[in-house]
């Protein structure tokens, strides 16, 4: 596989989706699998708790066929990429990843049998299988989100769909770090045709950002976590947000951030 080093670096950092827990940074994903087709790389991964969030990110690449590359430690791969020029070619052989760019070659130990997370009982392969199984329940028509397929085969459709400029949404979410707060909490609320996003606490700065919406929007309010600002960093253009109602099941509101050809993110709300 040959790929733009900068794009791969961005993909992996987005996949890690660092968030703050108790004021300390924590990667939600430690390992992943690069699934490579002839013209793109796809990474699909659940976060460490195995249920509150799932991401699928896509970038272009060059490959002669479908291959899979295990990355048991994303941080180490990022360290390798930082020393390589672009493009970089990557192959997996004898439980090693081999990176080549220009005259430089780096070998890095990497096995599908590595652990998905420290102290986990799941291998990289097992975690990938769990991730792909859950991802298959989110139904899309081309790049448009349709809904979530329930256990009884019915499809739960969004009760609210919202198109927004990705950079404007990022600017709203990143205020969570104002004055070093890093609460990792983002409250989405709709009222009177307006969408409001609130972050932070007044002791160090509570910030809300208002967006134009639609007068037919159902009023609701729900809080999400999951390092969402890191999902949107560097993403341009319009994106679609879809909100699913699981309140009757006592599972709150859930959100799909649809990045179009660049993938999507599922995030459960805070209960």
C-alpha positions in Angstrom: 0.0 0.0 0.0 1.2 3.5 -0.8 -0.4 6.5 1.0 0.0 10.1 1.8 1.8 10.3 5.1 -0.1 13.4 6.3 -3.5 11.8 5.5 -2.6 8.6 7.3 -1.4 10.5 10.4 -4.6 12.5 10.5 -6.7 9.3 10.1 -4.9 7.6 13.0 -5.2 10.6 15.3 -8.9 10.9 14.5 -9.3 7.1 15.2 -7.6 7.5 18.6 -10.0 10.3 19.4 -8.3 11.5 22.5 -10.6 12.8 25.2 -10.0 14.0 28.8 -11.0 11.8 31.7 -10.6 13.4 35.1 -8.6 16.2 33.4 -6.1 13.7 31.9 -5.9 12.9 28.2 -6.8 9.4 27.2 -6.9 7.7 23.8 -10.3 6.0 23.2 -8.7 3.6 20.7 -5.2 2.1 21.1 -5.1 -0.4 18.2 -6.9 -0.8 14.9 -6.8 -2.6 11.5 -6.2 -0.7 8.3 -8.5 -2.4 5.7 -7.0 -1.5 2.3 -8.9 -1.7 -1.0 -7.5 -0.7 -4.4 -8.2 3.0 -3.8 -8.9 3.6 -0.1 -8.1 2.8 3.5 -10.9 2.2 6.0 -10.6 2.0 9.7 -13.6 0.8 11.8 -13.2 0.7 15.5 -15.2 0.7 18.8 -13.8 2.7 21.7 -12.4 1.0 24.7 -15.7 0.5 26.6 -17.0 -1.4 23.5 -20.4 0.3 23.3 -20.6 4.1 23.6 -18.9 5.0 20.4 -17.9 3.6 17.0 -16.1 5.3 14.2 -15.5 4.5 10.5 -12.9 6.7 8.8 -11.9 6.6 5.1 -9.0 8.1 3.2 -7.6 7.5 -0.4 -4.7 5.2 -1.0 -3.0 3.1 -3.7 -3.0 -0.7 -3.5 -2.8 -3.7 -5.8 -5.6 -5.5 -3.9 -7.5 -5.9 -0.7 -5.2 -6.3 2.3 -5.4 -5.8 6.0 -2.7 -4.2 8.2 -2.7 -4.7 12.0 -1.7 -1.6 14.1 -1.5 -2.9 17.7 -0.1 0.4 18.9 -1.2 3.5 17.0 1.1 5.8 19.0 4.1 3.8 17.8 2.9 3.9 14.2 2.5 7.7 14.5 6.1 7.8 15.8 7.3 6.0 12.7 5.3 8.2 10.3 6.7 11.3 11.9 10.1 10.3 10.5 9.0 9.4 7.0 8.4 11.6 4.0 5.3 11.3 1.8 4.1 9.1 0.2 5.0 6.1 2.4 4.5 2.5 1.4 3.4 0.0 4.1 3.3 -3.8 4.0 2.8 -6.5 6.6 5.1 -9.6 6.6 6.2 -12.0 9.3 4.4 -10.1 12.1 6.2 -6.9 11.1 5.0 -3.7 9.4 7.5 -2.4 6.9 7.4 1.3 6.1 9.3 2.7 3.1 9.7 6.3 1.9 12.6 7.6 -0.2 15.8 5.7 0.9 14.4 5.0 4.4 12.9 1.7 5.6 11.5 1.1 9.1 10.4 -2.3 10.6 7.9 -2.4 13.4 6.6 -5.5 15.2 2.8 -5.8 14.6 0.6 -8.9 15.0 -3.1 -9.5 14.6 -2.8 -11.4 17.9 -1.7 -8.3 19.7 -4.1 -6.9 22.4 -6.6 -4.3 21.3 -6.0 -2.4 24.6 -3.6 -2.8 27.5 -5.0 -5.4 30.0 -7.6 -6.4 27.5 -8.5 -10.1 26.7 -9.4 -9.2 23.1 -6.9 -9.4 20.3 -6.8 -6.8 17.5 -8.6 -9.2 15.2 -11.4 -9.9 17.8 -11.9 -6.2 18.4 -12.1 -5.6 14.7 -14.8 -8.3 14.3 -16.8 -6.7 17.1 -16.5 -3.3 15.5 -17.5 -4.5 12.0 -20.5 -6.4 13.5 -21.9 -3.2 15.1 -21.1 -1.1 12.1 -23.2 -3.3 9.9 -26.3 -2.3 11.9 -26.0 1.3 10.7 -27.7 1.6 7.3 -26.6 4.1 4.6 -28.0 4.8 1.1 -24.8 5.7 -0.7 -23.4 8.3 1.7 -26.7 9.2 3.3 -27.7 7.8 6.7 -31.0 5.9 6.9 -31.2 4.5 10.4 -30.1 1.9 12.9 -31.3 -1.7 12.4 -32.7 -3.1 15.6 -32.6 -6.7 16.9 -36.1 -7.3 15.5 -34.9 -6.1 12.1 -36.9 -2.9 12.2 -35.0 0.4 11.5 -34.9 3.2 14.0 -34.8 6.4 11.9 -33.5 9.8 13.2 -36.0 12.1 14.8 -33.8 15.1 13.9 -31.4 15.7 11.0 -29.1 18.7 10.9 -26.6 19.9 8.3 -23.9 22.2 9.6 -20.5 23.6 8.5 -17.9 21.2 10.1 -15.5 24.0 11.0 -18.2 26.1 12.7 -19.2 23.0 14.7 -15.6 22.4 15.6 -15.2 26.0 16.8 -18.3 25.5 19.1 -17.0 22.2 20.5 -13.4 23.2 21.1 -14.4 25.9 23.6 -14.7 22.9 26.0 -11.0 23.4 26.6 -11.3 27.1 27.5 -9.1 28.0 30.5 -7.9 24.4 30.7 -11.3 22.9 31.6 -11.4 19.9 29.3 -14.6 18.6 30.6 -15.3 16.6 27.5 -19.0 17.4 27.6 -21.1 18.9 24.8 -24.8 19.7 25.3 -26.9 19.9 22.2 -30.3 21.6 22.5 -33.0 22.7 20.1 -35.7 25.3 20.7 -37.7 27.8 18.6 -36.0 26.6 15.4 -32.5 27.1 16.8 -29.7 24.6 17.6 -27.6 25.6 20.6 -24.4 23.9 21.7 -23.1 24.5 25.2 -19.7 23.6 26.7 -17.8 24.4 29.9 -18.7 25.7 33.4 -19.2 29.4 34.4 -16.3 29.2 36.9 -13.9 29.1 34.0 -16.2 30.0 31.1 -19.4 28.5 29.9 -19.8 29.1 26.2 -22.8 28.5 24.0 -23.0 28.8 20.2 -26.3 29.3 18.4 -27.0 27.9 14.9 -30.0 28.5 12.6 -32.2 25.6 12.4 -35.8 24.8 11.3 -39.0 25.9 13.0 -40.3 22.3 12.8 -37.5 21.0 15.0 -38.7 19.0 18.0 -37.4 20.6 21.2 -34.9 18.3 23.0 -31.6 18.6 25.0 -29.0 15.9 25.5 -25.3 15.8 26.5 -22.6 13.9 24.7 -19.0 13.1 25.5 -16.3 11.3 23.5 -13.7 13.9 22.3 -16.0 15.0 19.5 -13.8 18.1 18.9 -11.0 15.8 17.8 -13.3 14.1 15.3 -13.9 17.4 13.5 -10.4 19.0 13.6 -9.3 19.6 10.1 -12.6 18.5 8.5 -14.0 21.0 6.1 -17.4 21.5 4.3 -20.8 20.6 5.4 -21.6 17.5 7.4 -24.8 15.9 8.6 -25.7 15.1 12.2 -28.5 12.6 12.9 -30.1 12.1 16.3 -31.8 8.8 17.2 -34.3 8.5 20.1 -33.8 5.6 22.4 -35.4 7.2 25.4 -38.3 4.7 25.6 -35.6 2.0 26.0 -34.0 4.1 28.8 -30.9 4.5 26.5 -31.2 8.2 25.9 -30.4 10.0 22.6 -27.7 8.8 20.3 -26.0 10.7 17.5 -24.5 9.9 14.1 -21.9 12.4 12.6 -21.9 11.7 8.9 -18.8 12.9 7.2 -19.9 11.7 3.8 -17.1 10.0 1.8 -14.8 10.5 4.8 -16.8 8.1 7.0 -19.0 8.5 10.1 -19.0 8.4 13.9 -21.7 7.0 16.3 -21.8 8.5 19.8 -24.2 7.5 22.6 -25.4 10.3 24.8 -24.7 10.6 28.5 -27.3 8.8 30.7 
